Amino acid sequence: MSSGDEGPRTGGGDDDVSLPKATVNKLIQELLPEGYTATKEVKDLIAECCKEFVLAISSEANEICEKDSKKTMLPDHIVSALKALGFEDFVAGVEDVLKDHKELAKGEKAKKAKRAAGNGMTEEEALRLQEELFNKSRAKYEAGGAGTADAPPAAEA
């Protein structure tokens, strides 16, 4: 980086890059000891530091990704970026979070597969049945609900 460079940049302008203030403020409050508070200036400064950290890591990971001739950034690129930027102490924690995330994702995928297989229908059959149910419901609604308690009252002119 040149001395005039303020930090890593992304394709867009710097103004459109930010972290959710409520999330950053909540993290700050959770990490402060009981009875302590942080001023708005401190919260803004920490949010800006977090943003710069994320930009630095993502920029370095993007360079690593490009060197690998990859078009998709992978978790390994983030881990390599952390190491390259001197954040080796973070790697173990990041790898633990990644492992937990993969296990949760695998569990969710298995649940979806079980639900899909559990009804004994193909996706096409399920879509056809859904469409039939929508059509029946629409016809019933347009006919004035014919004795259903769920139907909204007919508008009077």
Z-matrix of the N, CA and C atoms (Angstrom, degrees):
N
C 1 1.437
C 2 1.511 1 109.81
N 3 1.319 2 116.80 1 141.57
C 4 1.454 3 119.96 2 177.44
C 5 1.516 4 109.46 3 -80.33
N 6 1.346 5 116.19 4 164.54
C 7 1.459 6 119.18 5 -176.60
C 8 1.519 7 111.96 6 -66.84
N 9 1.337 8 118.64 7 -24.08
C 10 1.453 9 121.56 8 178.19
C 11 1.514 10 112.69 9 -83.39
N 12 1.309 11 116.50 10 -7.79
C 13 1.463 12 120.80 11 -177.69
C 14 1.525 13 109.08 12 -81.53
N 15 1.329 14 116.51 13 129.77
C 16 1.455 15 120.72 14 -177.86
C 17 1.516 16 112.63 15 -84.05
N 18 1.308 17 118.42 16 -15.52
C 19 1.455 18 120.86 17 -178.22
C 20 1.504 19 110.00 18 153.57
N 21 1.306 20 116.58 19 -176.41
C 22 1.460 21 120.40 20 -178.59
C 23 1.516 22 110.85 21 -65.36
N 24 1.293 23 115.56 22 146.86
C 25 1.461 24 121.26 23 -179.12
C 26 1.509 25 109.68 24 -122.76
N 27 1.308 26 114.28 25 154.30
C 28 1.452 27 120.57 26 173.97
C 29 1.509 28 107.71 27 -109.21
N 30 1.320 29 116.98 28 -179.17
C 31 1.452 30 121.46 29 -178.28
C 32 1.511 31 113.52 30 -61.76
N 33 1.328 32 118.42 31 -33.26
C 34 1.456 33 121.84 32 -177.83
C 35 1.508 34 110.89 33 -90.15
N 36 1.322 35 115.90 34 177.44
C 37 1.448 36 120.62 35 176.90
C 38 1.517 37 110.53 36 -71.03
N 39 1.320 38 115.88 37 160.12
C 40 1.454 39 121.30 38 -177.55
C 41 1.521 40 111.85 39 -68.47
N 42 1.343 41 117.45 40 -25.30
C 43 1.455 42 121.04 41 -177.06
C 44 1.520 43 112.89 42 -67.17
N 45 1.325 44 117.60 43 -27.33
C 46 1.458 45 119.30 44 -175.92
C 47 1.528 46 112.81 45 -90.79
N 48 1.322 47 117.63 46 7.49
C 49 1.459 48 121.50 47 179.75
C 50 1.527 49 108.15 48 -109.15
N 51 1.335 50 116.14 49 119.83
C 52 1.456 51 119.41 50 176.57
C 53 1.521 52 109.52 51 -158.92
N 54 1.309 53 114.66 52 165.31
C 55 1.456 54 121.40 53 175.54
C 56 1.528 55 107.62 54 -105.37
N 57 1.320 56 117.42 55 152.66
C 58 1.470 57 119.43 56 179.48
C 59 1.532 58 110.89 57 -61.46
N 60 1.339 59 116.06 58 119.40
C 61 1.463 60 120.06 59 -176.89
C 62 1.521 61 112.12 60 -60.01
N 63 1.325 62 116.87 61 -41.18
C 64 1.466 63 119.63 62 -178.39
C 65 1.525 64 110.68 63 -60.52
N 66 1.323 65 116.70 64 -40.06
C 67 1.466 66 120.64 65 -179.81
C 68 1.522 67 110.76 66 -66.83
N 69 1.332 68 116.42 67 -46.08
C 70 1.465 69 120.36 68 179.81
C 71 1.529 70 109.73 69 -62.83
N 72 1.335 71 117.08 70 -44.68
C 73 1.465 72 120.44 71 179.92
C 74 1.526 73 111.62 72 -62.47
N 75 1.326 74 116.84 73 -39.10
C 76 1.466 75 120.65 74 178.95
C 77 1.528 76 110.23 75 -64.38
N 78 1.332 77 116.79 76 -43.22
C 79 1.467 78 120.12 77 178.26
C 80 1.527 79 111.08 78 -61.55
N 81 1.333 80 115.81 79 -43.64
C 82 1.466 81 119.79 80 179.44
C 83 1.520 82 109.62 81 -59.72
N 84 1.335 83 116.49 82 -48.90
C 85 1.461 84 120.78 83 -177.84
C 86 1.527 85 111.54 84 -61.61
N 87 1.339 86 116.99 85 -39.65
C 88 1.467 87 120.68 86 179.92
C 89 1.524 88 112.20 87 -66.78
N 90 1.333 89 116.59 88 -29.94
C 91 1.460 90 120.15 89 -176.72
C 92 1.525 91 113.35 90 -88.25
N 93 1.328 92 116.85 91 -16.27
C 94 1.461 93 119.55 92 178.71
C 95 1.529 94 109.96 93 -75.16
N 96 1.331 95 116.47 94 146.08
C 97 1.468 96 119.04 95 176.19
C 98 1.536 97 110.48 96 -62.84
N 99 1.317 98 115.70 97 156.98
C 100 1.464 99 122.78 98 179.10
C 101 1.532 100 110.11 99 -52.60
N 102 1.317 101 115.98 100 132.29
C 103 1.459 102 120.85 101 176.87
C 104 1.522 103 114.63 102 86.80
N 105 1.321 104 118.31 103 -4.63
C 106 1.457 105 121.32 104 179.58
C 107 1.521 106 109.45 105 -99.53
N 108 1.326 107 114.99 106 154.94
C 109 1.456 108 120.38 107 177.23
C 110 1.524 109 108.54 108 -140.36
N 111 1.306 110 116.38 109 165.77
C 112 1.465 111 121.26 110 179.21
C 113 1.523 112 108.53 111 -121.95
N 114 1.317 113 116.27 112 142.82
C 115 1.463 114 120.15 113 178.61
C 116 1.522 115 109.76 114 -73.35
N 117 1.314 116 115.70 115 165.30
C 118 1.469 117 121.31 116 178.00
C 119 1.526 118 109.97 117 -59.02
N 120 1.336 119 116.52 118 -40.18
C 121 1.462 120 120.06 119 -179.38
C 122 1.529 121 111.14 120 -62.31
N 123 1.324 122 116.57 121 -40.43
C 124 1.466 123 120.65 122 178.97
C 125 1.525 124 109.81 123 -65.68
N 126 1.336 125 116.58 124 -44.89
C 127 1.465 126 120.45 125 179.16
C 128 1.524 127 110.69 126 -61.12
N 129 1.336 128 116.72 127 -43.14
C 130 1.465 129 120.42 128 178.75
C 131 1.525 130 111.23 129 -64.03
N 132 1.333 131 116.92 130 -40.87
C 133 1.465 132 121.14 131 179.40
C 134 1.528 133 110.80 132 -64.27
N 135 1.322 134 116.59 133 -44.52
C 136 1.468 135 119.86 134 178.82
C 137 1.520 136 110.31 135 -64.15
N 138 1.336 137 117.55 136 -41.20
C 139 1.471 138 121.04 137 178.12
C 140 1.525 139 110.34 138 -61.30
N 141 1.324 140 116.94 139 -40.95
C 142 1.467 141 120.76 140 178.79
C 143 1.532 142 110.64 141 -65.96
N 144 1.324 143 117.18 142 -40.49
C 145 1.472 144 120.89 143 177.11
C 146 1.528 145 110.76 144 -63.56
N 147 1.327 146 116.52 145 -41.77
C 148 1.472 147 120.48 146 177.75
C 149 1.520 148 110.44 147 -61.19
N 150 1.326 149 116.03 148 -43.50
C 151 1.462 150 120.78 149 179.72
C 152 1.526 151 110.18 150 -61.39
N 153 1.316 152 117.29 151 -45.70
C 154 1.463 153 120.94 152 179.87
C 155 1.526 154 111.00 153 -63.97
N 156 1.333 155 117.16 154 -37.77
C 157 1.461 156 121.10 155 177.76
C 158 1.526 157 110.09 156 -62.32
N 159 1.326 158 116.52 157 -48.17
C 160 1.466 159 120.76 158 179.93
C 161 1.526 160 110.22 159 -62.10
N 162 1.332 161 117.08 160 -42.72
C 163 1.467 162 120.13 161 178.90
C 164 1.530 163 111.46 162 -63.44
N 165 1.332 164 116.69 163 -41.65
C 166 1.469 165 119.98 164 -179.93
C 167 1.528 166 111.00 165 -64.15
N 168 1.332 167 116.62 166 -46.18
C 169 1.468 168 120.62 167 -179.44
C 170 1.521 169 110.30 168 -64.49
N 171 1.335 170 116.78 169 -46.18
C 172 1.471 171 118.98 170 -177.42
C 173 1.523 172 111.44 171 -67.88
N 174 1.329 173 117.33 172 -35.69
C 175 1.460 174 120.22 173 177.89
C 176 1.530 175 110.87 174 -65.30
N 177 1.326 176 116.64 175 -45.76
C 178 1.470 177 121.00 176 178.66
C 179 1.528 178 110.38 177 -64.62
N 180 1.329 179 116.55 178 -42.31
C 181 1.468 180 120.33 179 178.84
C 182 1.522 181 110.56 180 -63.37
N 183 1.328 182 116.78 181 -37.33
C 184 1.458 183 120.51 182 177.93
C 185 1.527 184 110.89 183 -64.29
N 186 1.322 185 117.15 184 -41.72
C 187 1.469 186 120.44 185 177.57
C 188 1.531 187 110.48 186 -62.59
N 189 1.315 188 116.87 187 -42.77
C 190 1.468 189 121.11 188 178.47
C 191 1.525 190 109.73 189 -63.21
N 192 1.312 191 115.90 190 -42.24
C 193 1.465 192 121.95 191 178.87
C 194 1.535 193 110.10 192 -59.92
N 195 1.329 194 116.15 193 -45.15
C 196 1.469 195 120.36 194 179.39
C 197 1.523 196 111.30 195 -65.00
N 198 1.342 197 117.31 196 -39.78
C 199 1.465 198 120.66 197 177.57
C 200 1.525 199 111.21 198 -61.82
N 201 1.333 200 116.02 199 -33.11
C 202 1.469 201 121.41 200 177.96
C 203 1.523 202 111.97 201 -81.79
N 204 1.326 203 116.75 202 2.45
C 205 1.475 204 122.97 203 -177.12
C 206 1.528 205 111.92 204 56.07
N 207 1.319 206 115.60 205 39.72
C 208 1.465 207 121.55 206 178.14
C 209 1.523 208 108.78 207 -107.55
N 210 1.319 209 115.70 208 146.35
C 211 1.460 210 120.30 209 177.72
C 212 1.523 211 111.68 210 -100.87
N 213 1.326 212 116.36 211 -9.52
C 214 1.457 213 121.24 212 179.78
C 215 1.522 214 109.12 213 -119.57
N 216 1.335 215 115.73 214 126.26
C 217 1.453 216 120.25 215 178.24
C 218 1.528 217 108.70 216 -75.52
N 219 1.311 218 115.64 217 133.72
C 220 1.464 219 122.51 218 -178.21
C 221 1.529 220 109.94 219 -114.78
N 222 1.324 221 117.33 220 162.12
C 223 1.463 222 119.79 221 177.28
C 224 1.535 223 112.97 222 -54.65
N 225 1.320 224 117.18 223 -34.61
C 226 1.467 225 120.07 224 178.22
C 227 1.527 226 111.58 225 -60.58
N 228 1.331 227 116.90 226 -33.15
C 229 1.464 228 120.28 227 177.98
C 230 1.530 229 110.41 228 -66.85
N 231 1.327 230 116.94 229 -37.52
C 232 1.465 231 121.08 230 178.23
C 233 1.527 232 109.86 231 -66.64
N 234 1.323 233 116.73 232 -44.56
C 235 1.465 234 120.99 233 178.93
C 236 1.526 235 109.84 234 -61.15
N 237 1.324 236 117.22 235 -43.81
C 238 1.471 237 120.78 236 178.38
C 239 1.522 238 110.96 237 -63.19
N 240 1.330 239 117.02 238 -38.51
C 241 1.465 240 121.20 239 178.87
C 242 1.528 241 110.38 240 -65.17
N 243 1.318 242 117.04 241 -42.80
C 244 1.468 243 120.15 242 177.71
C 245 1.526 244 110.47 243 -58.27
N 246 1.329 245 116.13 244 -44.52
C 247 1.465 246 120.57 245 179.35
C 248 1.524 247 110.88 246 -64.76
N 249 1.332 248 116.57 247 -44.73
C 250 1.464 249 121.00 248 -177.28
C 251 1.527 250 111.80 249 -63.65
N 252 1.323 251 116.90 250 -31.59
C 253 1.465 252 120.86 251 -178.14
C 254 1.529 253 113.02 252 -92.82
N 255 1.339 254 116.60 253 5.69
C 256 1.455 255 120.19 254 175.47
C 257 1.520 256 115.17 255 86.94
N 258 1.316 257 117.62 256 20.11
C 259 1.464 258 121.37 257 179.55
C 260 1.532 259 111.06 258 -105.92
N 261 1.334 260 116.26 259 42.92
C 262 1.458 261 120.81 260 -178.25
C 263 1.524 262 112.09 261 -57.43
N 264 1.342 263 116.31 262 -31.73
C 265 1.465 264 120.13 263 -179.01
C 266 1.528 265 112.35 264 -63.29
N 267 1.323 266 117.62 265 -22.14
C 268 1.464 267 121.55 266 -178.61
C 269 1.524 268 112.54 267 -84.22
N 270 1.323 269 116.99 268 -19.31
C 271 1.467 270 121.43 269 -170.65
C 272 1.528 271 112.41 270 -59.28
N 273 1.316 272 117.99 271 -46.22
C 274 1.473 273 120.36 272 -178.29
C 275 1.527 274 110.81 273 -60.20
N 276 1.324 275 117.28 274 -43.83
C 277 1.462 276 121.06 275 178.66
C 278 1.514 277 112.29 276 -64.06
N 279 1.326 278 116.19 277 -41.60
C 280 1.467 279 120.78 278 178.94
C 281 1.526 280 110.08 279 -64.07
N 282 1.319 281 116.48 280 -43.23
C 283 1.470 282 119.73 281 179.69
C 284 1.529 283 111.38 282 -65.22
N 285 1.334 284 117.61 283 -35.32
C 286 1.470 285 120.63 284 176.25
C 287 1.525 286 110.83 285 -64.72
N 288 1.327 287 116.41 286 -44.78
C 289 1.469 288 120.80 287 179.16
C 290 1.523 289 109.95 288 -63.37
N 291 1.324 290 117.23 289 -41.48
C 292 1.462 291 121.14 290 178.90
C 293 1.530 292 110.61 291 -62.19
N 294 1.322 293 116.54 292 -42.95
C 295 1.471 294 120.79 293 178.88
C 296 1.530 295 110.04 294 -61.20
N 297 1.339 296 116.72 295 -46.39
C 298 1.472 297 120.74 296 178.37
C 299 1.522 298 110.94 297 -60.83
N 300 1.324 299 116.63 298 -42.43
C 301 1.469 300 121.14 299 -179.74
C 302 1.528 301 110.78 300 -62.15
N 303 1.329 302 116.41 301 -43.54
C 304 1.468 303 120.01 302 179.78
C 305 1.522 304 111.10 303 -63.27
N 306 1.332 305 117.05 304 -39.79
C 307 1.466 306 120.39 305 178.75
C 308 1.522 307 110.93 306 -64.98
N 309 1.339 308 116.96 307 -42.69
C 310 1.468 309 120.24 308 177.83
C 311 1.522 310 110.99 309 -63.87
N 312 1.328 311 116.37 310 -42.95
C 313 1.465 312 120.33 311 -179.96
C 314 1.523 313 110.60 312 -63.91
N 315 1.329 314 116.54 313 -39.70
C 316 1.468 315 120.28 314 178.71
C 317 1.525 316 109.85 315 -63.42
N 318 1.327 317 117.16 316 -41.91
C 319 1.461 318 121.69 317 178.39
C 320 1.520 319 111.84 318 -63.15
N 321 1.330 320 117.15 319 -42.25
C 322 1.466 321 121.21 320 178.45
C 323 1.524 322 110.80 321 -64.90
N 324 1.322 323 116.18 322 -40.72
C 325 1.461 324 120.27 323 179.30
C 326 1.527 325 110.43 324 -63.89
N 327 1.326 326 116.22 325 -40.77
C 328 1.468 327 120.46 326 178.88
C 329 1.524 328 110.69 327 -65.24
N 330 1.343 329 117.15 328 -39.62
C 331 1.468 330 120.76 329 177.90
C 332 1.522 331 110.88 330 -61.72
N 333 1.334 332 116.02 331 -44.65
C 334 1.468 333 119.94 332 179.68
C 335 1.521 334 110.86 333 -63.05
N 336 1.322 335 116.69 334 -42.79
C 337 1.465 336 120.57 335 179.91
C 338 1.524 337 110.32 336 -64.63
N 339 1.331 338 116.60 337 -39.82
C 340 1.463 339 120.65 338 179.93
C 341 1.525 340 110.25 339 -65.81
N 342 1.330 341 116.81 340 -42.98
C 343 1.464 342 120.18 341 178.21
C 344 1.514 343 110.78 342 -62.41
N 345 1.323 344 116.27 343 -44.32
C 346 1.467 345 120.37 344 -178.41
C 347 1.527 346 110.75 345 -65.64
N 348 1.319 347 117.38 346 -40.61
C 349 1.463 348 120.77 347 -178.59
C 350 1.526 349 111.39 348 -77.47
N 351 1.323 350 116.89 349 -25.74
C 352 1.454 351 121.55 350 -175.11
C 353 1.512 352 114.77 351 -68.04
N 354 1.322 353 119.16 352 -23.53
C 355 1.461 354 119.30 353 -176.85
C 356 1.523 355 112.26 354 -90.13
N 357 1.313 356 118.27 355 -7.57
C 358 1.460 357 121.60 356 176.15
C 359 1.511 358 114.66 357 72.98
N 360 1.326 359 117.84 358 11.86
C 361 1.470 360 121.01 359 -179.82
C 362 1.518 361 109.99 360 -111.90
N 363 1.310 362 114.26 361 151.13
C 364 1.457 363 118.53 362 171.03
C 365 1.525 364 107.00 363 -77.77
N 366 1.301 365 115.82 364 166.81
C 367 1.464 366 119.68 365 178.74
C 368 1.526 367 110.81 366 -61.23
N 369 1.329 368 116.29 367 -39.55
C 370 1.468 369 120.21 368 179.64
C 371 1.526 370 111.11 369 -63.13
N 372 1.348 371 116.49 370 -42.24
C 373 1.467 372 120.14 371 178.77
C 374 1.527 373 110.93 372 -63.90
N 375 1.313 374 115.99 373 -41.98
C 376 1.461 375 120.06 374 179.61
C 377 1.526 376 110.72 375 -64.04
N 378 1.332 377 117.20 376 -41.85
C 379 1.466 378 120.64 377 178.09
C 380 1.521 379 111.31 378 -64.79
N 381 1.324 380 116.75 379 -40.60
C 382 1.465 381 120.91 380 178.94
C 383 1.532 382 110.14 381 -63.38
N 384 1.329 383 117.09 382 -44.88
C 385 1.459 384 121.52 383 178.50
C 386 1.529 385 110.65 384 -62.81
N 387 1.315 386 116.06 385 -42.51
C 388 1.463 387 120.08 386 178.59
C 389 1.523 388 110.62 387 -60.66
N 390 1.317 389 116.64 388 -45.08
C 391 1.466 390 121.14 389 179.19
C 392 1.532 391 110.59 390 -61.48
N 393 1.334 392 117.27 391 -41.87
C 394 1.469 393 120.88 392 177.76
C 395 1.526 394 110.71 393 -60.87
N 396 1.313 395 116.31 394 -44.49
C 397 1.462 396 120.36 395 179.88
C 398 1.528 397 111.25 396 -64.08
N 399 1.325 398 116.96 397 -40.83
C 400 1.466 399 120.25 398 176.49
C 401 1.523 400 110.62 399 -61.42
N 402 1.326 401 116.14 400 -44.74
C 403 1.469 402 120.16 401 -179.48
C 404 1.525 403 111.18 402 -62.55
N 405 1.346 404 117.48 403 -43.78
C 406 1.465 405 120.81 404 178.42
C 407 1.525 406 110.58 405 -61.91
N 408 1.309 407 115.75 406 -43.94
C 409 1.457 408 120.38 407 -179.48
C 410 1.520 409 110.99 408 -64.08
N 411 1.336 410 116.37 409 -43.67
C 412 1.461 411 121.41 410 179.06
C 413 1.528 412 110.28 411 -61.61
N 414 1.338 413 116.60 412 -44.97
C 415 1.470 414 120.91 413 -179.68
C 416 1.526 415 110.29 414 -62.79
N 417 1.310 416 116.88 415 -41.51
C 418 1.462 417 121.15 416 179.64
C 419 1.527 418 110.36 417 -64.91
N 420 1.323 419 116.25 418 -42.25
C 421 1.460 420 121.51 419 179.45
C 422 1.523 421 110.74 420 -63.82
N 423 1.332 422 116.01 421 -46.37
C 424 1.465 423 120.69 422 -178.51
C 425 1.523 424 111.71 423 -67.33
N 426 1.333 425 117.30 424 -25.15
C 427 1.467 426 121.27 425 178.60
C 428 1.526 427 111.10 426 -83.49
N 429 1.302 428 117.16 427 2.72
C 430 1.454 429 119.86 428 177.08
C 431 1.509 430 113.63 429 96.34
N 432 1.283 431 117.71 430 12.16
C 433 1.449 432 120.97 431 174.88
C 434 1.507 433 114.28 432 83.35
N 435 1.288 434 120.26 433 -14.83
C 436 1.472 435 126.20 434 175.96
C 437 1.513 436 114.05 435 27.51
N 438 1.341 437 115.25 436 68.94
C 439 1.455 438 119.28 437 171.77
C 440 1.512 439 115.58 438 85.00
N 441 1.325 440 119.49 439 13.52
C 442 1.460 441 119.04 440 178.26
C 443 1.514 442 109.30 441 -98.42
N 444 1.301 443 115.64 442 143.34
C 445 1.457 444 120.80 443 179.24
C 446 1.519 445 110.78 444 -77.93
N 447 1.328 446 117.82 445 -19.84
C 448 1.455 447 121.95 446 -176.03
C 449 1.517 448 113.07 447 -79.77
N 450 1.308 449 117.79 448 -22.52
C 451 1.459 450 120.98 449 -173.68
C 452 1.522 451 110.15 450 -68.62
N 453 1.339 452 116.89 451 137.19
C 454 1.460 453 119.36 452 177.60
C 455 1.526 454 109.40 453 -70.27
N 456 1.322 455 117.55 454 152.57
C 457 1.462 456 119.68 455 179.90
C 458 1.516 457 110.18 456 -63.94
N 459 1.320 458 115.62 457 145.45
C 460 1.461 459 120.91 458 -179.99
C 461 1.518 460 108.93 459 -68.89
N 462 1.322 461 115.95 460 137.90
C 463 1.462 462 120.96 461 179.01
C 464 1.517 463 109.10 462 -73.74
N 465 1.325 464 115.08 463 136.39
C 466 1.461 465 119.08 464 179.60
C 467 1.509 466 108.94 465 -104.42
N 468 1.339 467 115.59 466 141.39
C 469 1.460 468 120.09 467 -177.24
C 470 1.491 469 112.47 468 -91.48
